[in-house]
Amino acid sequence: MDTLTHAVLGAAVGGTLLGRRLGRKAVLIGAVVAAMPDLDVFLDYGDAVLNVTEHRGFSHSVFVLTGLGTLLALLAWRFFPARDISLGRWWAFFVLSMLSHPLLDVLTTYGTQLWWPLDFRPSAWPVVFIIDPLYTLPLLTAFVIVLVTGNGFRAPAWGLALSSAYLAFAMSAKGVVEHRLAPVLAERGLEDAPRLVQPTPFNTLLWRVTIIDGDEHHETLIGLLDGDAEPIVETFHRGAELEPLALSLEKGERLYWFAGPYLRYEIAERDGRETLLATDVRLGFPGFYAFSYALATREGEEWQPLEPSEMVTPDSRVDREALGQLGARIFSPEATLCSSDFVTDRWVEEVPDEC
C-alpha cells in the first residue's frame, strides 16, 4: 500500500493502544513507526531486478520488525517520561504498529517477504489494490480528528474498526468472485491451473483474473454487480518457449522466484540488438504492464546476461483510457471491456465474439 495509508493505519493502531494515555503523541509515533519499513525504497542495489525483488524484503520481515519493536519498547519504557506505562504495553504499541505495515502489504499483489531471512517466496493474498481510497479514508479522517481534538483514542478505534470491516468485505467479495469463476475454469479444464484473482484499481467491486496455462495466459473481469452475465475470457501468448532461456540466467531465476509463472517473455530489438525481455503480468493490466526487464542480449549465437539488468519503461499513454473504461465497467457489466484492445496483435491468441 501507499505510505500515507501505512502511516494512518499505524496511527490508528497506536491511538487505540495508547491514545488515552499519550493523546496526539500516540498517533504521531504510531504513524512514524508504521511508515519506517518503506524506507527500503531508498536502497539502490544497482540492478533493476534486484531493486524490485528486494523491496518488501528484510525491512518487512516479521522477525526484523518484532526485534526492532522490542528494542524501541525497551528504550521507551526506560527513558519515556510516562513511567506508568508497562513494558508489555510499550511492546504491543511498537510491535503492532510496525507489523501493521507488512500485514497490510501482504493483502496486495506485489508480494511481501514476511519470513525473511527464511527461504520462502514473497507472500501475497491480494484483496485490496495498492491504493484504495475507501480503505484509507476512515483512517485518515481519524488521524485528522486526533490532531484537531487531541483525543487520541476514540477516533483511531473507530477508524481501525471501519477499515477492518472494509477488508472483511473485500475478502468476502473475493470469495464471491472465485465462486463465479469456478464454472469458467471447469468448462476450459483449468481447475488446477495457476490463477491470480485481484481487485482492479481503487475498488473492490471489479476483479481481474489471470490464469496461466502453459504458453497461454487467460484474462477475465468479474464484478460483484455483474448479475448473471457470463465472464468474457481472452487468451494471450506468454512466450513460454523462452522461459528455459530466462531461467538459465541468474536474474531470470530471481524474477521467477518473485513472480512465479506470471511472467511473459519476448525477444525485442533494443539499441540495435536482440534483447530478452521478461514482463510481470500480475502488475498493471494487459497493454500497459508496469514492470518489464531486459535480461540478456544476443551476441552472435550466444546470449549474454545484461549486467546490470535494466527496467524497460512502459508506454503509459493508454493508462487513462483503460482506467476510464475500467471505471465504467464496475457499474455496467454491459459496458464490455476487452483487454485485447490495448495489446499488440502478436500477443493475442483468442478474442471472444463479444470483443
C-alpha positions in Angstrom: 0.0 0.0 0.0 1.0 3.6 -0.3 3.0 5.2 2.5 0.1 7.5 3.6 -2.1 4.6 4.2 0.5 2.8 6.2 1.1 5.9 8.3 -2.5 6.4 9.2 -3.0 2.7 9.9 -0.1 2.8 12.3 -1.5 6.0 13.8 -4.9 4.2 14.4 -3.2 1.2 16.0 -1.1 3.5 18.2 -4.0 5.6 19.2 -6.1 2.5 20.0 -3.4 1.1 22.3 -2.0 4.3 24.0 -4.2 7.1 22.8 -5.9 7.6 26.2 -2.5 8.0 27.9 -0.5 9.8 25.3 -3.1 11.6 23.2 -1.7 13.1 19.9 1.7 11.6 20.7 0.4 8.1 20.3 -0.9 8.6 16.8 2.1 10.6 15.7 4.6 8.0 17.0 2.4 5.1 15.6 2.4 6.8 12.1 6.2 7.3 12.0 6.9 3.7 13.2 4.4 2.2 10.7 5.9 4.1 7.8 9.5 3.0 8.6 9.6 -0.3 6.6 9.1 1.6 3.3 12.5 3.3 3.8 13.9 0.4 1.8 12.7 2.2 -1.3 15.8 4.4 -1.0 18.1 1.4 -1.3 19.6 1.0 -4.7 21.1 -2.4 -5.4 22.4 -1.3 -8.8 20.2 -3.7 -10.7 16.6 -3.4 -11.9 15.6 -7.0 -11.0 17.3 -6.8 -7.6 15.6 -3.4 -6.8 12.2 -4.8 -7.4 12.6 -8.2 -5.8 14.5 -6.9 -2.7 11.7 -4.3 -2.0 9.5 -5.5 0.9 12.3 -7.7 1.9 14.3 -7.5 5.2 12.5 -4.3 6.2 9.1 -6.1 6.1 10.2 -9.2 7.9 8.1 -10.1 11.0 11.4 -11.2 12.7 13.2 -8.0 12.0 10.3 -5.7 12.9 9.5 -7.6 16.0 13.1 -7.3 17.1 13.2 -3.6 16.3 9.8 -3.0 18.0 11.1 -4.8 21.1 14.2 -2.6 21.2 12.1 0.6 20.9 9.8 -0.7 23.6 12.7 -1.2 26.0 14.0 2.3 25.2 10.6 3.9 25.7 10.0 2.0 29.0 13.4 3.1 30.3 13.5 6.7 29.1 10.0 8.0 28.3 8.6 10.3 31.0 5.3 8.3 31.2 6.5 5.9 33.8 3.1 4.3 34.4 3.1 2.6 31.0 4.2 -1.0 31.4 6.8 -2.7 29.2 4.2 -5.0 27.8 2.1 -2.1 26.8 5.0 -0.4 25.1 5.9 -3.7 23.4 2.4 -4.1 22.0 2.4 -0.4 20.8 5.6 -0.6 18.9 5.4 -4.1 17.5 1.8 -4.0 16.4 2.3 -0.5 14.8 5.3 -1.9 12.9 3.7 -5.2 11.9 0.6 -3.4 10.6 2.8 -2.4 7.6 3.8 -5.8 6.2 0.5 -7.4 7.3 -1.4 -4.9 5.1 1.1 -5.2 2.3 0.6 -8.9 2.1 -3.1 -8.2 1.2 -1.9 -6.7 -2.1 -0.5 -8.3 -5.2 3.2 -7.3 -5.2 4.5 -9.8 -2.7 6.0 -9.3 0.8 8.9 -11.3 2.3 7.2 -11.8 5.7 9.6 -14.6 6.7 12.9 -13.1 5.6 15.6 -14.4 6.0 14.0 -17.8 5.7 13.9 -19.1 2.1 10.2 -18.6 1.2 8.8 -16.9 -1.8 7.1 -13.5 -1.2 3.6 -13.8 0.3 0.6 -12.3 -1.4 -3.1 -12.8 -0.7 -4.5 -9.8 -2.7 -7.8 -8.4 -1.6 -7.1 -4.7 -2.0 -5.4 -2.6 -4.6 -2.2 -0.9 -3.6 -4.2 2.4 -3.4 -7.7 2.1 -2.2 -9.4 5.4 -1.0 -12.3 3.6 0.7 -9.8 1.8 2.9 -7.6 4.8 3.6 -10.4 7.4 4.2 -11.6 6.2 7.7 -8.0 6.0 8.9 -7.1 9.4 7.5 -10.3 11.0 9.0 -9.5 9.6 12.4 -5.9 10.9 12.2 -7.1 14.4 11.4 -9.7 14.3 14.2 -7.0 13.4 16.7 -4.7 16.2 15.5 -7.6 18.7 15.9 -9.2 17.5 19.1 -6.3 15.9 20.9 -8.5 12.9 21.9 -6.1 10.1 20.8 -8.3 7.0 21.4 -11.9 7.2 20.2 -11.4 8.3 16.5 -8.5 5.9 15.9 -10.5 3.0 17.3 -13.4 3.8 15.0 -11.1 4.3 12.1 -9.5 0.9 12.7 -12.8 -0.8 13.0 -14.2 0.7 9.8 -11.1 0.0 7.8 -11.0 -3.6 9.1 -14.7 -4.0 8.2 -13.8 -2.9 4.7 -11.1 -5.6 4.5 -13.6 -8.2 5.6 -15.9 -7.0 2.8 -13.1 -7.3 0.3 -12.3 -10.9 1.4 -16.0 -11.8 1.1 -16.1 -10.1 -2.4 -13.1 -12.2 -3.5 -14.9 -15.3 -2.3 -17.9 -14.4 -4.5 -15.7 -13.8 -7.5 -13.9 -17.2 -7.0 -17.3 -18.9 -6.8 -18.4 -17.3 -10.1 -15.0 -18.2 -11.6 -15.2 -21.9 -10.8 -17.6 -22.9 -13.7 -15.5 -20.9 -16.2 -12.4 -22.9 -15.1 -14.2 -26.2 -15.2 -15.5 -25.5 -18.7 -12.0 -25.0 -20.0 -10.3 -27.7 -17.9 -8.3 -25.2 -16.0 -9.3 -26.1 -12.4 -5.7 -26.8 -11.5 -4.1 -24.0 -13.5 -2.2 -21.3 -11.6 -4.5 -18.3 -11.2 -4.5 -14.9 -9.6 -7.6 -13.1 -8.5 -7.1 -9.4 -7.6 -9.1 -6.2 -7.4 -8.8 -3.7 -10.2 -7.5 -0.2 -9.4 -9.1 1.7 -6.5 -12.0 -0.6 -5.8 -13.2 -4.0 -4.6 -16.2 -4.3 -6.8 -14.5 -5.3 -10.1 -11.9 -8.1 -10.0 -9.2 -9.2 -12.6 -8.5 -12.8 -13.0 -5.2 -14.0 -14.6 -4.9 -17.8 -15.4 -1.7 -19.4 -16.6 -1.9 -22.4 -18.9 1.5 -23.3 -20.5 2.2 -20.9 -23.3 -1.1 -19.1 -22.8 -2.4 -16.8 -20.2 -6.1 -16.0 -19.9 -7.7 -12.8 -18.7 -11.2 -12.1 -17.5 -13.0 -9.5 -15.4 -15.7 -10.4 -12.9 -17.7 -7.8 -11.0 -19.9 -8.1 -8.0 -22.6 -6.2 -9.9 -22.4 -8.5 -13.0 -25.5 -10.4 -12.1 -25.8 -13.5 -14.4 -23.5 -12.0 -17.1 -21.1 -14.6 -18.4 -17.4 -13.6 -17.9 -15.6 -12.8 -21.1 -12.3 -14.7 -21.3 -9.5 -13.5 -23.5 -6.4 -15.5 -24.3 -2.8 -14.3 -24.9 0.6 -15.7 -25.8 3.1 -15.9 -23.0 6.3 -16.6 -24.8 6.8 -19.7 -22.7 9.3 -21.2 -25.2 11.7 -18.5 -23.9 11.3 -19.5 -20.3 14.1 -22.0 -20.2 16.5 -19.4 -21.5 15.3 -16.9 -18.9 15.6 -19.4 -16.1 19.2 -20.2 -17.1 20.0 -16.6 -16.1 20.5 -15.6 -12.5 18.2 -12.6 -12.8 15.6 -14.6 -14.7 15.6 -17.2 -12.0 15.3 -14.4 -9.4 12.3 -13.0 -11.3 10.6 -16.4 -11.3 11.1 -16.7 -7.6 9.4 -13.3 -7.2 6.5 -13.6 -9.7 6.2 -17.4 -10.2 4.6 -18.4 -13.5 3.1 -14.9 -14.0 5.8 -13.8 -16.5 5.7 -13.1 -20.2 8.8 -13.4 -22.3 9.8 -11.9 -25.7 12.7 -11.0 -27.8 12.7 -7.4 -28.8 15.1 -5.1 -30.7 16.8 -2.6 -28.3 19.7 -0.4 -29.3 20.2 -2.5 -32.4 20.5 -5.8 -30.5 18.1 -8.7 -29.9 17.2 -8.5 -26.2 15.4 -11.0 -24.0 12.6 -9.2 -22.0 10.6 -10.5 -19.1 7.3 -8.9 -18.0 5.4 -9.4 -14.8 1.8 -9.8 -15.9 0.4 -9.6 -12.3 1.2 -5.9 -12.0 -0.7 -3.5 -14.3 -3.1 -4.5 -17.0 -2.8 -6.1 -20.4 -1.3 -3.5 -22.7 0.4 -1.5 -20.0 2.2 -3.7 -17.6 4.2 -1.8 -15.0 7.3 -4.0 -14.7 9.4 -5.3 -17.7 13.1 -6.1 -17.6 15.8 -6.6 -20.1 17.7 -9.7 -19.0 20.1 -10.6 -21.8 21.3 -9.7 -25.3 22.3 -11.9 -28.2 25.9 -11.9 -29.2 26.2 -13.9 -32.4 24.7 -17.3 -31.4 25.1 -16.8 -27.7 23.0 -15.0 -25.1 24.9 -12.8 -22.7 23.3 -11.7 -19.4 22.9 -8.0 -19.0 24.8 -6.7 -16.0 23.1 -4.9 -14.6 19.6 -5.9 -15.7 17.5 -2.9 -16.9 14.0 -1.7 -16.4 12.1 -1.2 -19.7 9.9 1.9 -19.4 6.3 1.0 -20.5 4.2 3.2 -22.7 1.7 4.7 -20.2 -0.3 6.8 -22.7 -3.1 4.2 -22.7 -3.4 4.2 -18.9 -6.1 6.9 -18.7 -8.2 5.4 -21.4 -8.1 2.0 -19.8 -8.8 3.3 -16.4 -11.8 5.2 -17.7 -13.2 2.0 -19.2 -12.5 0.1 -16.0 -14.4 2.7 -14.1 -17.4 2.3 -16.4 -17.2 -1.5 -16.3 -17.5 -1.6 -12.5 -21.2 -0.4 -12.5 -22.1 -1.5 -16.0 -21.4 -5.1 -17.0 -22.9 -4.4 -20.4 -20.0 -1.9 -20.9 -17.7 -4.5 -22.5 -14.1 -4.0 -21.7 -11.7 -6.1 -23.8 -8.0 -6.3 -22.8 -7.1 -7.1 -26.4 -8.0 -3.6 -27.3 -4.8 -2.5 -25.6 -2.5 -5.4 -26.6 -0.3 -5.7 -29.7 -1.9 -8.2 -32.1 1.1 -10.6 -32.0 0.3 -11.4 -28.3 -3.4 -12.1 -28.9 -4.4 -15.8 -29.1 -8.2 -15.7 -28.8 -10.6 -12.8 -29.0 -14.2 -13.7 -27.9 -17.1 -12.7 -30.1 -18.1 -10.0 -27.6 -14.9 -8.2 -28.4 
